[in-house]
Amino acid sequence: MICAEEHMALNRKDIGMSVRIDETDRKILAELQRDASQSLDDIAKNVGSSKTPVWNRIRKLKEAGVIGQQTVMLDAEALGFEACFFVLIRTSEHDADWQARFLKALRDRPEVQEAHRLAGDIDYILKVRVKNARAYDVFYQALISEVRVHNVTALLSMEEIKSTVVLPL
């Protein structure tokens, strides 16, 4: 069963797949991934085009769903969020009601930076960013009070070696 939000995401993917992306579009996307705050003039100069065609291409890519939400990357450690946990969740419940409660619990918690449903022995993996181990325990206790899970394993990241949202265009 697909919820409305997943259905919209699938539709965006279908739309994104139908848009034709040429080499200039790829250059524009690479520039935006590198620094989305740069001016339209700078992007146009860096891709070897002029401002109006670049703006039209960016607009087309946004409308097609290729370019999504634009935001700012913050330094978690500089803001005091020093602990990153990867949380492996196994559940014996897979009915629609449980899934809806579980997804709501994840969406309601800003500590959850990523959540993925997996194939294999583990059902879900979460990336959880908190200030310390005590804050993780508060998160964990709140989560398990809202939804039943069969097994939870938390892995503390000792060092972030690489983290990027940049796609290899």
C-alpha positions as CSV (number, residue, x, y, z in Angstrom):
1,M,0.0,0.0,0.0
2,I,1.4,3.4,-1.0
3,C,0.6,6.5,1.1
4,A,-0.2,9.8,-0.6
5,E,3.3,11.2,0.1
6,E,5.0,8.2,-1.5
7,H,2.6,8.4,-4.4
8,M,3.6,12.1,-5.0
9,A,7.3,11.1,-4.8
10,L,6.8,8.4,-7.3
11,N,5.0,10.8,-9.6
12,R,7.8,13.3,-9.3
13,K,10.3,10.6,-10.2
14,D,8.2,9.6,-13.3
15,I,8.1,13.3,-14.3
16,G,11.9,13.7,-13.6
17,M,12.6,10.7,-15.7
18,S,10.7,12.1,-18.7
19,V,12.6,15.4,-18.9
20,R,15.5,15.4,-21.3
21,I,18.7,16.5,-19.6
22,D,21.6,17.5,-21.8
23,E,25.2,18.4,-21.1
24,T,24.4,22.1,-20.3
25,D,21.7,21.0,-17.8
26,R,24.3,18.7,-16.2
27,K,26.7,21.6,-15.9
28,I,24.0,23.8,-14.4
29,L,23.1,21.0,-11.9
30,A,26.7,20.5,-11.0
31,E,27.1,24.2,-10.3
32,L,24.0,24.3,-8.2
33,Q,25.2,21.2,-6.2
34,R,28.6,22.9,-5.7
35,D,27.0,26.2,-4.4
36,A,23.3,26.9,-4.8
37,S,23.8,30.4,-3.4
38,Q,25.9,31.7,-6.3
39,S,24.3,34.3,-8.6
40,L,22.6,33.4,-11.8
41,D,25.3,35.4,-13.6
42,D,28.0,33.3,-12.0
43,I,26.3,30.0,-12.9
44,A,25.8,31.2,-16.5
45,K,29.5,32.2,-16.8
46,N,30.7,28.9,-15.3
47,V,28.6,26.8,-17.7
48,G,29.4,29.0,-20.8
49,S,25.9,30.4,-21.3
50,S,23.9,33.5,-20.7
51,K,21.6,34.4,-17.8
52,T,18.2,34.0,-19.5
53,P,18.7,30.5,-21.0
54,V,20.2,29.3,-17.7
55,W,17.2,30.7,-15.8
56,N,14.8,29.0,-18.2
57,R,16.7,25.7,-17.8
58,I,16.6,25.9,-14.0
59,R,12.9,26.7,-14.0
60,K,12.3,23.7,-16.3
61,L,14.3,21.4,-14.0
62,K,12.4,22.6,-11.0
63,E,9.1,22.1,-12.7
64,A,10.1,18.6,-13.7
65,G,11.1,17.7,-10.1
66,V,14.8,17.3,-10.9
67,I,15.6,20.2,-8.6
68,G,13.9,19.8,-5.3
69,Q,14.0,21.8,-2.0
70,Q,16.9,24.2,-1.6
71,T,18.3,24.5,1.8
72,V,21.5,25.3,3.8
73,M,23.9,22.7,5.1
74,L,24.7,23.3,8.8
75,D,27.7,21.9,10.7
76,A,26.1,19.6,13.3
77,E,29.2,19.4,15.6
78,A,29.5,23.2,15.6
79,L,25.9,23.4,16.8
80,G,26.6,20.8,19.6
81,F,25.1,17.7,17.9
82,E,28.2,15.6,18.4
83,A,26.7,12.1,18.3
84,C,25.5,10.3,15.2
85,F,23.8,7.0,15.6
86,F,22.8,4.5,12.9
87,V,19.8,2.7,14.2
88,L,18.9,-0.7,12.8
89,I,15.3,-1.7,13.4
90,R,13.6,-5.1,13.0
91,T,9.9,-5.4,13.4
92,S,7.5,-8.3,13.3
93,E,4.6,-5.9,12.5
94,H,4.0,-4.8,8.9
95,D,0.4,-3.8,8.8
96,A,-0.7,-0.4,7.5
97,D,-1.7,0.9,10.9
98,W,1.8,0.1,12.4
99,Q,3.6,1.6,9.4
100,A,1.5,4.8,9.6
101,R,2.3,5.2,13.3
102,F,6.0,4.4,12.7
103,L,6.3,6.8,9.8
104,K,4.6,9.5,11.8
105,A,6.9,8.9,14.8
106,L,10.0,9.3,12.5
107,R,8.6,12.4,10.7
108,D,7.8,14.0,14.1
109,R,11.4,13.7,15.3
110,P,13.9,16.2,14.0
111,E,16.7,13.9,15.3
112,V,16.0,11.5,12.5
113,Q,18.0,12.8,9.5
114,E,17.4,9.8,7.3
115,A,15.2,6.8,7.3
116,H,15.3,3.9,4.9
117,R,13.2,0.7,4.5
118,L,15.6,-2.1,3.6
119,A,15.6,-5.5,2.0
120,G,17.1,-8.3,4.1
121,D,17.2,-9.1,7.8
122,I,16.9,-5.5,8.9
123,D,13.7,-3.7,8.2
124,Y,14.7,0.0,8.7
125,I,17.9,2.0,9.2
126,L,17.8,5.5,10.6
127,K,20.5,8.1,10.8
128,V,19.9,10.0,14.1
129,R,21.9,13.1,15.1
130,V,21.8,14.1,18.8
131,K,23.9,16.0,21.3
132,N,25.1,12.9,23.2
133,A,24.3,9.4,24.3
134,R,21.9,10.6,26.9
135,A,19.9,12.5,24.2
136,Y,19.9,9.3,22.1
137,D,18.4,7.4,25.0
138,V,15.6,10.0,25.3
139,F,15.0,9.6,21.6
140,Y,15.0,5.8,21.8
141,Q,12.6,5.7,24.8
142,A,10.2,8.0,23.1
143,L,10.2,6.0,19.9
144,I,9.6,2.6,21.5
145,S,6.8,4.1,23.6
146,E,5.0,5.0,20.4
147,V,5.6,2.0,18.2
148,R,6.4,-1.7,18.9
149,V,9.6,-3.0,17.4
150,H,11.1,-6.4,17.6
151,N,14.7,-5.4,17.9
152,V,16.7,-2.2,17.9
153,T,20.5,-1.9,17.4
154,A,22.2,1.4,17.7
155,L,25.6,2.0,16.2
156,L,27.6,5.1,17.2
157,S,29.6,6.6,14.4
158,M,33.1,7.2,15.7
159,E,34.1,9.4,12.8
160,E,32.4,10.7,9.7
161,I,34.7,9.9,6.8
162,K,32.5,11.1,4.0
163,S,29.1,12.7,3.8
164,T,27.7,14.3,0.7
165,V,24.4,14.9,-1.0
166,V,26.1,15.6,-4.3
167,L,25.1,13.2,-7.1
168,P,27.8,12.1,-9.7
169,L,26.5,13.9,-12.8
